[in-house]
Amino acid sequence: MSTQHLFTPVTIGSLELPHRGIMPPMVVNLCGLDGSVTDRFIAYHVARARGGVALNITEAAYVHPTGKGFPNQFGIDHDGLLPGLQRLTQAVHDAGGRIAVQLFHGGRQANAAVTGGTVVAPSPIPCPVMRTMPHELTVPEIAELVQAFTNAGVLARRAGFDAIEIHGAHGYLLNQFLSPHTNHRDDEYGRDKAGRARFPLEIVDGLRAALGRDYPLIYRISADEFLPDGLTVADSGELCALLVEHGIDAISVSGSTYETNRVAGGPWDPLGTFVDDAAAIKQAVSAAVPVAVANRIKTPEFADAVIASGKADLVATGRALICDPDFYRKARDGQRDQIRICLTCNHCLSELMDGKPVSCLYNPLTGHELDYDLTQRSGTPKEVVVVGGGLAGMEAACTAAARGNHVRLYEATDELGGNVLPGIRPPFKSELGACLVYEKNMLATTGVDVFVGHPVDAEFLGRCGADRIIVATGSDPVRPAIPGIDSPTVVTAEDVLLDRAHVGNVVAVIGAGSVGVETAELLACRGSQVTVVELTDDMLADLSPTLRAPLEARIRQTATRFEFGRRVLEIRAGEVVTDTGLLGPFDTVVIAVGYQPDTALSEALSAAGIDFTLVGDAMRPRKIRDAVVEGFEAGYAI
């Protein structure tokens, strides 16, 4: 793996960086309710500095109370926060890193629930996502906010930050002033491009006047808003040229707004979603001004290719560093196979939008860096047996082995992976398979003895000599007691996803949860005529709004038919009998009404009086995150 281009130095104004990989600002909700720095927030950043990031850029720090977007967001709006800010910068510097702070105001995308009810914007146009009618800023209020940005910049320098990034992207306040979509003013802060650029340029000028020419300033943009009347890449190129004239030392390129919902790309987007936009911005600014690009830069190889292409000078790997803080250290040290590659599942974004602290679908340490220390051994090595090779079992085995124990893992089938194996088969889900690649690599790295195609029972476990037994036998699809369910034309969604069943051209899917809808999407893409039958009046109730939206939009674009509010009473002769009438006929009926734990082994162990720890779906079917955390904690506790 060559990363010779990625690991070359670069400068941002007076700031020298050892390589081209930076951490972009990502809200992690780890600060106090008053915006104060916490030990958890410091530990999060220190982990990434130790992991080799060239520059940590903190999450968006609100410069004024009206700009706050999240309950536990980072603040930089008054001097009382200075001691915590200094602790943060000192800790990152002690870890060998460099750290910048991003200055932010949410504008109409701020959260009225955490701002005290006040939301402001250039014009009284509500964000369709946040839905609060904003107060139109007066000219004196605009001047107050310019001063707030300047004051925050001065505070940042006093705190020891190495640079400042100004958040002018993603539909937040500065972006709102720039965009004809959100700025309908007819005064000097609107009317035309020059008027709309006035507020952001006054902020840059205020910071430059207060901080001097040598203090590094970065500006983040949404190069394209993806709106008919919004900013285009050409517009952004003109703006960036102006920003550089006013003293900006680097441009960070992203895209979209809350309204267009492409801030964090999904697996349906190409890798390096905004790389070509960054190339266009590079053409518009001085060659001496480096351009960074974010979004869907998942691997060291791809990051290196972006730099080698000359389309960007730095890569801002956000979710990749939420997933693995050691991304750059491992890439540099030739440990590519030990990197947890981001799944682009957007679990982290979903948690954030729900107001929760940051977490990763399959890294249990993210946001919990203070709680665990894997460098410490567990004491006297123990013999550990793990039963089940799904994610919970593999994570338990790897963690127990990393703590110095001898671990054996037994999987009854011929393949590791458990319920992730069918989970990666629907459209746009294949990238989820990276978690299986990582876990298998770590089983080898930590020295776990793996036995596949090796079912075990209570008798075997009673005489296997284990000091600890972890049961992770997973779950099986529910087959409800419906007359006719044993017909050969009735199959489970798992059978369909794993290609274990023949499926006809006209198909009914019973259940409109995520498994049912994803299976319906797969079948629709294959050309089947699909009807989804659901007891409730809604689909995808098991997904958060953030994760639900793209899947619902895609399935609505197919010819899939939905029958809501129907209770299935019987399946007969290819027809589905419901409490409100017959549906069909169908060639195949697919059951997707959930999973139930596989309790056979745990019940047998309990009956035999053999002690064990139960984890993952074997306890109760839930999400990947739950399985990984429980497996990790079981392995760590040994």
C-alpha positions as CSV (number, residue, x, y, z in Angstrom):
1,M,0.0,0.0,0.0
2,S,1.6,3.3,-1.1
3,T,0.7,6.4,0.8
4,Q,3.7,8.5,-0.3
5,H,1.6,11.4,-1.4
6,L,-0.6,11.4,1.8
7,F,2.4,11.5,4.1
8,T,4.1,14.5,2.8
9,P,4.2,17.9,4.7
10,V,2.1,20.9,3.9
11,T,1.6,24.4,5.4
12,I,-1.5,26.4,6.2
13,G,-0.2,30.0,6.5
14,S,2.4,29.8,9.2
15,L,1.3,26.4,10.4
16,E,3.4,23.4,9.3
17,L,1.7,20.0,9.2
18,P,3.5,16.7,9.0
19,H,1.1,15.2,6.4
20,R,-2.1,15.8,4.5
21,G,-4.6,14.0,6.7
22,I,-6.8,16.3,8.9
23,M,-9.8,15.7,11.1
24,P,-12.7,18.0,10.1
25,P,-15.0,19.5,12.6
26,M,-17.7,17.0,13.7
27,V,-20.1,17.8,16.6
28,V,-19.7,15.0,19.2
29,N,-22.0,16.2,22.0
30,L,-19.4,15.5,24.7
31,C,-19.2,19.0,26.3
32,G,-21.1,20.5,29.2
33,L,-24.6,21.9,28.8
34,D,-22.9,25.3,29.1
35,G,-20.5,24.5,26.2
36,S,-17.6,23.8,28.6
37,V,-14.8,21.4,27.9
38,T,-15.1,18.0,29.7
39,D,-12.6,15.3,30.3
40,R,-14.5,13.1,27.8
41,F,-14.2,15.7,25.1
42,I,-10.4,16.1,25.8
43,A,-9.9,12.3,25.7
44,Y,-11.7,12.1,22.4
45,H,-9.4,14.6,20.8
46,V,-6.3,13.3,22.5
47,A,-7.0,9.8,21.1
48,R,-7.0,11.2,17.6
49,A,-3.9,13.3,18.1
50,R,-2.1,10.2,19.4
51,G,-3.6,8.3,16.4
52,G,-1.5,10.5,14.0
53,V,-4.0,13.1,12.7
54,A,-2.0,16.1,11.3
55,L,-4.5,18.6,12.6
56,N,-7.6,18.2,14.9
57,I,-10.3,20.7,14.0
58,T,-12.8,20.7,16.9
59,E,-16.4,20.5,16.4
60,A,-18.4,23.7,15.6
61,A,-17.9,26.0,18.6
62,Y,-20.8,28.4,18.9
63,V,-19.8,32.0,19.2
64,H,-23.1,33.3,20.4
65,P,-26.0,31.6,22.4
66,T,-28.4,32.1,19.5
67,G,-26.2,30.0,17.3
68,K,-26.2,26.8,19.4
69,G,-27.3,23.7,17.5
70,F,-26.9,20.7,19.9
71,P,-27.4,20.3,23.7
72,N,-23.8,19.4,24.6
73,Q,-22.1,21.4,21.9
74,F,-18.7,23.0,22.3
75,G,-18.8,26.7,23.2
76,I,-16.4,29.6,22.8
77,D,-18.7,32.6,23.5
78,H,-17.2,33.9,26.8
79,D,-14.0,34.1,28.8
80,G,-15.3,31.8,31.5
81,L,-14.6,28.9,29.2
82,L,-10.9,29.8,28.9
83,P,-9.5,27.3,31.5
84,G,-11.2,24.4,29.8
85,L,-10.1,25.5,26.3
86,Q,-6.5,25.7,27.6
87,R,-6.7,22.2,29.1
88,L,-7.9,20.9,25.7
89,T,-5.1,22.5,23.6
90,Q,-2.4,21.6,26.1
91,A,-3.6,18.0,26.2
92,V,-3.5,17.7,22.4
93,H,-0.1,19.4,22.2
94,D,1.2,17.0,24.9
95,A,0.0,14.1,22.7
96,G,2.0,15.4,19.8
97,G,-0.9,16.9,17.9
98,R,-2.0,20.3,16.5
99,I,-5.5,21.6,17.1
100,A,-7.8,24.2,15.5
101,V,-11.2,25.4,16.6
102,Q,-14.1,25.9,14.2
103,L,-16.2,29.1,14.9
104,F,-19.9,28.6,14.2
105,H,-23.3,30.0,14.3
106,G,-26.3,27.9,13.3
107,G,-28.6,30.6,12.1
108,R,-31.9,29.1,11.0
109,Q,-30.5,25.7,11.6
110,A,-29.8,26.3,15.2
111,N,-32.0,24.4,17.7
112,A,-34.6,26.6,19.4
113,A,-34.8,24.0,22.3
114,V,-31.2,24.8,23.3
115,T,-30.9,28.5,22.3
116,G,-33.7,29.5,24.6
117,G,-36.2,29.9,21.8
118,T,-34.5,32.5,19.7
119,V,-33.3,31.5,16.2
120,V,-31.9,34.1,13.8
121,A,-31.2,34.3,10.1
122,P,-30.6,36.9,7.3
123,S,-34.3,36.5,6.2
124,P,-37.4,35.1,7.9
125,I,-37.3,31.8,6.0
126,P,-37.5,28.6,8.2
127,C,-35.3,25.6,7.6
128,P,-37.6,22.8,6.5
129,V,-35.8,20.4,8.8
130,M,-35.6,22.5,12.0
131,R,-39.0,24.2,11.2
132,T,-38.5,27.3,13.5
133,M,-39.4,30.7,12.0
134,P,-36.2,32.7,12.4
135,H,-36.0,36.4,13.5
136,E,-34.5,38.5,10.6
137,L,-31.3,40.0,11.9
138,T,-31.1,43.8,12.0
139,V,-27.9,45.6,10.9
140,P,-26.9,46.3,14.6
141,E,-27.5,42.6,15.4
142,I,-25.3,41.6,12.4
143,A,-22.5,43.9,13.8
144,E,-22.9,42.2,17.2
145,L,-22.4,38.8,15.6
146,V,-19.3,40.0,13.7
147,Q,-17.9,41.1,17.0
148,A,-18.9,37.8,18.6
149,F,-16.8,35.9,15.9
150,T,-13.9,38.3,16.6
151,N,-14.1,37.9,20.3
152,A,-14.2,34.1,19.9
153,G,-11.1,34.3,17.7
154,V,-9.2,36.2,20.3
155,L,-10.3,33.7,23.0
156,A,-9.1,30.9,20.7
157,R,-5.6,32.4,20.4
158,R,-5.4,33.0,24.1
159,A,-6.4,29.3,24.7
160,G,-3.5,28.1,22.5
161,F,-5.3,26.9,19.4
162,D,-2.9,26.6,16.4
163,A,-5.5,27.8,13.9
164,I,-9.1,28.9,13.4
165,E,-11.6,27.5,10.9
166,I,-14.7,29.6,10.1
167,H,-17.8,27.6,9.4
168,G,-19.4,28.9,6.2
169,A,-20.8,25.6,5.0
170,H,-23.8,23.2,5.5
171,G,-26.5,25.8,5.5
172,Y,-25.4,27.5,8.8
173,L,-25.6,31.3,9.3
174,L,-22.7,32.4,7.0
175,N,-23.9,30.1,4.3
176,Q,-27.4,31.5,4.7
177,F,-26.1,35.0,4.1
178,L,-24.3,33.9,1.0
179,S,-27.1,31.9,-0.6
180,P,-29.8,33.5,-2.7
181,H,-32.0,30.7,-1.5
182,T,-32.0,31.9,2.1
183,N,-31.0,35.6,1.8
184,H,-33.8,37.7,0.5
185,R,-32.6,41.0,2.0
186,D,-32.7,44.3,0.1
187,D,-30.2,46.1,2.2
188,E,-26.4,46.2,2.1
189,Y,-26.3,42.6,3.4
190,G,-28.3,41.3,0.5
191,R,-29.5,42.3,-3.0
192,D,-26.5,40.9,-5.0
193,K,-23.4,38.7,-4.6
194,A,-21.4,41.5,-3.1
195,G,-24.1,42.2,-0.5
196,R,-24.6,38.6,0.4
197,A,-20.8,38.2,0.8
198,R,-20.5,41.2,3.1
199,F,-21.2,39.5,6.4
200,P,-18.7,36.6,6.0
201,L,-16.0,39.0,4.7
202,E,-16.6,41.3,7.7
203,I,-16.0,38.3,10.0
204,V,-12.8,37.5,8.2
205,D,-11.6,41.1,8.3
206,G,-12.5,41.4,12.0
207,L,-10.5,38.2,12.8
208,R,-7.5,39.4,10.7
209,A,-7.5,42.8,12.4
210,A,-7.6,41.2,15.9
211,L,-5.2,38.3,15.3
212,G,-2.7,39.7,12.8
213,R,-1.7,38.4,9.4
214,D,0.3,35.4,10.7
215,Y,-2.4,33.6,12.5
216,P,-3.7,30.7,10.3
217,L,-7.4,31.1,9.2
218,I,-9.3,28.4,7.3
219,Y,-12.7,28.8,5.8
220,R,-15.1,25.9,5.2
221,I,-17.6,26.1,2.4
222,S,-20.4,24.1,0.8
223,A,-19.2,24.4,-2.7
224,D,-22.6,23.3,-4.0
225,E,-25.9,23.6,-2.1
226,F,-27.8,21.3,-4.6
227,L,-30.7,23.7,-4.7
228,P,-32.2,25.2,-7.9
229,D,-31.7,28.8,-6.5
230,G,-28.7,28.0,-4.3
231,L,-25.0,28.4,-4.4
232,T,-23.2,26.6,-7.3
233,V,-19.5,25.6,-7.5
234,A,-18.9,28.6,-9.8
235,D,-20.4,30.9,-7.1
236,S,-18.2,29.4,-4.5
237,G,-15.1,29.7,-6.6
238,E,-15.8,33.5,-6.8
239,L,-16.3,33.7,-3.1
240,C,-13.1,31.7,-2.3
241,A,-11.1,34.1,-4.4
242,L,-12.5,37.0,-2.3
243,L,-11.8,35.1,0.9
244,V,-8.2,34.7,0.0
245,E,-7.9,38.4,-0.9
246,H,-9.2,39.1,2.6
247,G,-6.6,36.9,4.3
248,I,-7.9,33.3,4.4
249,D,-5.0,30.8,4.4
250,A,-6.9,27.6,3.4
251,I,-10.2,26.5,2.0
252,S,-12.1,23.4,3.3
253,V,-14.5,22.0,0.7
254,S,-17.7,20.2,1.6
255,G,-21.3,20.5,0.3
256,S,-25.0,20.5,0.8
257,T,-27.2,21.9,3.7
258,Y,-29.8,20.3,6.0
259,E,-32.4,21.0,3.4
260,T,-30.7,18.9,0.7
261,N,-29.4,16.3,3.1
262,R,-26.1,15.5,1.5
263,V,-23.8,16.8,4.2
264,A,-22.7,13.3,5.1
265,G,-22.8,11.1,2.0
266,G,-24.3,7.6,2.0
267,P,-23.0,4.5,0.3
268,W,-25.1,5.4,-2.8
269,D,-22.7,8.4,-3.3
270,P,-19.4,8.0,-5.0
271,L,-16.2,7.9,-3.0
272,G,-14.7,11.4,-2.7
273,T,-18.1,13.0,-3.4
274,F,-16.7,16.5,-3.4
275,V,-13.3,16.0,-4.8
276,D,-14.1,17.5,-8.2
277,D,-15.6,20.5,-6.5
278,A,-12.4,20.9,-4.6
279,A,-10.5,20.8,-7.9
280,A,-12.7,23.6,-9.2
281,I,-12.0,25.7,-6.1
282,K,-8.3,25.1,-6.4
283,Q,-8.5,26.6,-9.9
284,A,-10.2,29.7,-8.5
285,V,-7.7,30.5,-5.7
286,S,-4.0,31.1,-5.4
287,A,-1.8,28.0,-5.8
288,A,-0.2,29.0,-2.4
289,V,-3.6,28.4,-0.6
290,P,-4.1,24.7,0.2
291,V,-7.6,23.2,-0.4
292,A,-9.0,20.4,1.8
293,V,-11.8,18.1,0.8
294,A,-14.2,16.0,2.9
295,N,-16.8,13.3,2.5
296,R,-16.5,9.6,1.6
297,I,-12.7,9.4,2.0
298,K,-12.7,6.0,3.7
299,T,-9.3,4.4,3.1
300,P,-5.6,5.4,3.2
301,E,-5.3,4.3,-0.5
302,F,-8.1,6.5,-1.6
303,A,-6.9,9.5,0.5
304,D,-3.4,9.1,-1.1
305,A,-5.0,9.0,-4.6
306,V,-6.9,12.2,-4.0
307,I,-3.6,14.0,-3.0
308,A,-1.8,12.4,-5.9
309,S,-4.4,13.6,-8.4
310,G,-3.7,17.2,-7.4
311,K,-7.4,17.9,-7.0
312,A,-6.9,18.7,-3.3
313,D,-4.0,19.4,-1.0
314,L,-5.5,17.9,2.2
315,V,-8.1,15.2,3.0
316,A,-10.5,15.7,5.8
317,T,-11.5,12.2,7.0
318,G,-14.4,12.7,9.4
319,R,-16.4,9.6,9.9
320,A,-13.2,7.6,9.2
321,L,-11.7,9.1,12.4
322,I,-14.9,8.6,14.4
323,C,-14.6,4.9,13.4
324,D,-10.9,4.6,14.0
325,P,-8.8,7.3,15.8
326,D,-5.6,5.5,14.8
327,F,-6.4,5.6,11.1
328,Y,-3.3,7.6,10.1
329,R,-0.9,5.9,12.5
330,K,-2.0,2.5,11.3
331,A,-1.7,3.6,7.6
332,R,1.8,5.1,8.2
333,D,3.0,2.0,10.1
334,G,1.8,-0.6,7.6
335,Q,-1.1,-1.8,9.7
336,R,-3.8,-1.3,7.0
337,D,-5.5,-4.5,7.9
338,Q,-6.1,-3.3,11.5
339,I,-8.0,-0.2,10.5
340,R,-11.7,-0.1,11.3
341,I,-12.9,1.2,7.9
342,C,-15.9,3.4,8.1
343,L,-19.1,1.7,7.0
344,T,-20.8,4.9,5.8
345,C,-23.8,3.6,7.9
346,N,-24.3,7.1,9.3
347,H,-25.1,5.8,12.8
348,C,-22.9,8.5,14.2
349,L,-24.9,11.2,12.4
350,S,-28.2,9.6,13.5
351,E,-27.1,9.7,17.1
352,L,-26.0,13.3,16.8
353,M,-29.3,14.4,15.3
354,D,-31.1,12.7,18.2
355,G,-29.0,14.8,20.6
356,K,-26.9,11.9,21.9
357,P,-23.1,11.8,22.4
358,V,-21.0,10.5,19.5
359,S,-20.7,6.7,19.0
360,C,-19.7,4.4,16.2
361,L,-21.7,1.4,15.0
362,Y,-18.7,-1.0,15.6
363,N,-16.1,0.8,17.6
364,P,-17.2,0.7,21.3
365,L,-14.4,3.0,22.4
366,T,-15.6,6.0,20.4
367,G,-16.8,8.6,22.9
368,H,-15.7,6.3,25.7
369,E,-12.0,6.8,25.5
370,L,-11.8,7.5,29.3
371,D,-13.6,4.3,30.2
372,Y,-11.3,1.6,28.9
373,D,-7.6,0.9,28.5
374,L,-6.7,-1.9,26.2
375,T,-3.0,-1.5,26.9
376,Q,-3.6,-3.1,30.3
377,R,-3.6,-6.9,30.6
378,S,-6.3,-8.6,32.6
379,G,-4.0,-10.3,35.1
380,T,-3.6,-14.1,35.1
381,P,-4.3,-15.3,31.6
382,K,-7.6,-17.3,31.4
383,E,-9.0,-19.9,29.1
384,V,-11.9,-18.3,27.3
385,V,-14.4,-20.0,25.0
386,V,-16.7,-17.9,22.8
387,V,-19.6,-19.7,21.1
388,G,-20.9,-17.9,18.1
389,G,-19.0,-16.1,15.3
390,G,-21.3,-13.1,14.7
391,L,-20.1,-9.6,15.6
392,A,-20.8,-10.0,19.3
393,G,-18.8,-13.2,19.5
394,M,-15.9,-12.0,17.4
395,E,-15.6,-8.7,19.3
396,A,-15.7,-10.6,22.6
397,A,-13.0,-13.0,21.4
398,C,-10.7,-10.2,20.1
399,T,-11.1,-8.1,23.2
400,A,-10.4,-11.0,25.6
401,A,-7.4,-12.0,23.6
402,A,-6.1,-8.5,23.4
403,R,-6.2,-8.4,27.2
404,G,-3.8,-11.4,27.3
405,N,-6.2,-14.4,27.5
406,H,-6.1,-17.6,25.5
407,V,-9.4,-17.6,23.4
408,R,-11.1,-20.2,21.4
409,L,-14.1,-19.3,19.2
410,Y,-16.6,-21.9,17.9
411,E,-19.0,-21.2,15.0
412,A,-21.6,-23.8,14.1
413,T,-21.8,-22.7,10.4
414,D,-19.0,-22.6,7.8
415,E,-18.8,-18.8,7.8
416,L,-18.2,-16.1,10.4
417,G,-20.5,-13.1,10.3
418,G,-23.9,-14.1,11.8
419,N,-26.7,-11.8,10.9
420,V,-24.4,-9.3,9.2
421,L,-24.1,-11.8,6.3
422,P,-27.7,-11.2,5.1
423,G,-27.5,-7.6,6.2
424,I,-24.9,-6.7,3.5
425,R,-27.0,-8.1,0.6
426,P,-29.6,-5.3,0.0
427,P,-28.8,-2.4,-2.3
428,F,-26.1,0.0,-0.9
429,K,-25.4,-2.3,2.1
430,S,-22.2,-4.0,0.9
431,E,-19.9,-1.5,2.6
432,L,-21.2,-2.8,5.9
433,G,-19.1,-5.9,5.2
434,A,-16.0,-4.0,6.2
435,C,-16.8,-4.7,9.8
436,L,-16.5,-8.4,9.1
437,V,-13.2,-8.0,7.4
438,Y,-11.9,-6.0,10.3
439,E,-13.1,-8.5,12.9
440,K,-11.6,-11.5,11.0
441,N,-8.3,-9.7,10.7
442,M,-8.3,-8.9,14.4
443,L,-9.1,-12.6,15.3
444,A,-5.8,-13.4,13.5
445,T,-3.9,-10.5,14.9
446,T,-4.8,-11.2,18.5
447,G,-4.2,-15.0,18.2
448,V,-7.8,-16.3,18.7
449,D,-8.1,-20.0,17.8
450,V,-11.1,-20.1,15.4
451,F,-13.2,-23.2,14.7
452,V,-15.9,-22.9,12.0
453,G,-18.3,-25.6,11.1
454,H,-18.0,-26.7,14.7
455,P,-21.3,-26.7,16.7
456,V,-20.9,-27.2,20.5
457,D,-23.3,-28.2,23.2
458,A,-23.5,-28.0,27.0
459,E,-21.7,-31.3,27.4
460,F,-18.7,-30.1,25.3
461,L,-18.6,-26.8,27.2
462,G,-18.7,-28.6,30.5
463,R,-15.5,-30.5,29.8
464,C,-13.6,-28.0,27.6
465,G,-11.6,-26.5,30.4
466,A,-12.7,-22.9,30.0
467,D,-12.4,-20.5,32.9
468,R,-15.0,-18.2,31.1
469,I,-17.7,-19.0,28.5
470,I,-19.3,-16.3,26.4
471,V,-22.5,-17.3,24.5
472,A,-23.2,-15.3,21.4
473,T,-25.4,-17.7,19.4
474,G,-27.4,-14.9,17.8
475,S,-31.0,-15.0,16.6
476,D,-33.2,-16.6,14.0
477,P,-36.0,-15.1,11.9
478,V,-39.4,-15.2,13.5
479,R,-41.9,-17.5,11.8
480,P,-45.3,-16.5,13.3
481,A,-48.0,-19.0,13.9
482,I,-50.0,-18.1,10.7
483,P,-51.9,-20.9,9.0
484,G,-50.1,-21.7,5.7
485,I,-46.7,-20.4,6.7
486,D,-45.1,-23.8,6.1
487,S,-46.1,-23.7,2.5
488,P,-43.1,-24.2,0.1
489,T,-43.8,-20.8,-1.4
490,V,-43.3,-19.0,1.9
491,V,-39.7,-18.1,2.8
492,T,-38.0,-15.7,5.2
493,A,-36.2,-12.5,4.3
494,E,-33.0,-14.1,5.4
495,D,-33.6,-16.9,2.9
496,V,-34.0,-14.3,0.1
497,L,-31.0,-12.2,1.1
498,L,-28.7,-15.2,1.3
499,D,-30.1,-16.7,-2.0
500,R,-31.3,-19.8,-0.3
501,A,-34.8,-19.7,-1.8
502,H,-36.3,-19.3,-5.2
503,V,-38.4,-16.2,-5.5
504,G,-41.1,-15.7,-8.2
505,N,-42.0,-12.6,-10.1
506,V,-44.9,-11.5,-8.0
507,V,-44.0,-11.2,-4.3
508,A,-45.5,-10.3,-1.0
509,V,-43.3,-9.1,1.8
510,I,-44.9,-9.4,5.2
511,G,-43.4,-6.6,7.4
512,A,-42.3,-3.0,6.7
513,G,-39.5,-2.7,9.2
514,S,-36.0,-2.1,7.9
515,V,-35.4,-5.8,6.9
516,G,-38.7,-6.0,5.1
517,V,-38.2,-2.8,3.2
518,E,-34.6,-3.6,2.3
519,T,-35.6,-7.0,1.0
520,A,-38.4,-5.4,-1.0
521,E,-36.0,-2.9,-2.5
522,L,-33.6,-5.8,-3.5
523,L,-36.5,-7.7,-5.1
524,A,-37.8,-4.6,-6.9
525,C,-34.3,-3.9,-8.3
526,R,-34.2,-7.5,-9.6
527,G,-37.5,-6.9,-11.4
528,S,-40.1,-8.5,-9.1
529,Q,-43.5,-7.0,-8.6
530,V,-43.5,-6.4,-4.8
531,T,-46.3,-5.7,-2.3
532,V,-45.4,-5.0,1.3
533,V,-48.0,-5.8,3.9
534,E,-47.7,-4.1,7.3
535,L,-49.8,-4.3,10.4
536,T,-49.2,-0.7,11.4
537,D,-49.8,2.5,9.5
538,D,-46.1,3.2,8.8
539,M,-42.9,1.8,7.5
540,L,-39.4,1.7,8.9
541,A,-40.4,2.3,12.5
542,D,-37.2,0.7,13.8
543,L,-35.0,3.4,12.2
544,S,-34.2,6.9,13.3
545,P,-35.5,9.7,11.0
546,T,-32.0,10.3,9.8
547,L,-31.5,6.7,8.6
548,R,-35.1,6.2,7.6
549,A,-35.2,9.1,5.1
550,P,-32.9,7.9,2.3
551,L,-34.3,4.3,2.4
552,E,-37.9,5.5,2.3
553,A,-37.1,7.9,-0.6
554,R,-35.5,5.0,-2.6
555,I,-38.3,2.5,-2.0
556,R,-40.9,5.1,-3.0
557,Q,-39.1,5.5,-6.3
558,T,-39.7,1.9,-7.1
559,A,-43.0,0.3,-8.1
560,T,-43.3,-1.3,-4.7
561,R,-46.9,-1.2,-3.4
562,F,-47.6,-0.8,0.3
563,E,-50.7,-2.2,2.1
564,F,-50.7,-0.6,5.6
565,G,-53.0,-1.4,8.5
566,R,-53.5,-5.1,7.5
567,R,-53.2,-8.0,9.9
568,V,-52.3,-11.2,8.1
569,L,-54.6,-14.1,9.1
570,E,-53.6,-16.8,6.7
571,I,-51.5,-17.7,3.6
572,R,-53.3,-20.0,1.2
573,A,-52.9,-20.9,-2.5
574,G,-50.6,-17.9,-3.0
575,E,-53.0,-15.5,-1.5
576,V,-52.5,-13.4,1.7
577,V,-55.6,-13.3,3.8
578,T,-55.8,-10.2,5.9
579,D,-58.5,-8.8,8.3
580,T,-59.5,-6.4,5.6
581,G,-59.6,-8.7,2.6
582,L,-57.5,-10.8,0.2
583,L,-54.2,-9.8,-1.4
584,G,-52.6,-11.7,-4.3
585,P,-52.2,-14.1,-5.9
586,F,-48.4,-14.2,-5.3
587,D,-45.7,-16.5,-6.5
588,T,-43.7,-16.1,-3.2
589,V,-44.5,-14.7,0.3
590,V,-41.5,-13.4,2.2
591,I,-41.7,-13.2,6.0
592,A,-39.9,-10.3,7.6
593,V,-41.4,-9.7,11.0
594,G,-38.3,-9.8,13.1
595,Y,-35.9,-12.1,14.9
596,Q,-36.0,-14.1,18.1
597,P,-33.0,-15.2,20.2
598,D,-31.4,-18.6,19.8
599,T,-31.8,-19.8,23.4
600,A,-31.1,-23.5,23.0
601,L,-27.5,-23.4,24.3
602,S,-28.1,-20.9,27.0
603,E,-31.0,-22.9,28.4
604,A,-29.0,-26.1,28.3
605,L,-26.1,-24.4,30.1
606,S,-28.4,-23.0,32.7
607,A,-29.9,-26.5,33.3
608,A,-26.5,-28.0,33.6
609,G,-25.4,-25.4,36.1
610,I,-22.6,-24.1,33.9
611,D,-21.7,-20.4,34.3
612,F,-21.7,-18.3,31.2
613,T,-22.1,-14.7,29.9
614,L,-24.8,-14.0,27.3
615,V,-24.3,-11.3,24.7
616,G,-25.8,-9.8,21.6
617,D,-28.9,-11.2,19.8
618,A,-28.7,-14.4,21.9
619,M,-30.0,-12.2,24.7
620,R,-32.4,-10.0,22.7
621,P,-32.3,-9.1,19.0
622,R,-31.3,-5.5,18.6
623,K,-28.8,-3.5,16.5
624,I,-25.2,-4.1,15.5
625,R,-24.1,-1.4,18.0
626,D,-25.6,-3.3,20.9
627,A,-24.0,-6.6,19.9
628,V,-20.5,-5.1,19.5
629,V,-20.7,-3.2,22.8
630,E,-21.9,-6.2,24.7
631,G,-19.3,-8.4,23.1
632,F,-16.5,-5.9,23.9
633,E,-17.6,-5.4,27.5
634,A,-17.8,-9.2,28.1
635,G,-14.3,-9.7,26.7
636,Y,-12.9,-6.6,28.5
637,A,-14.3,-7.8,31.9
638,I,-12.2,-11.0,31.8
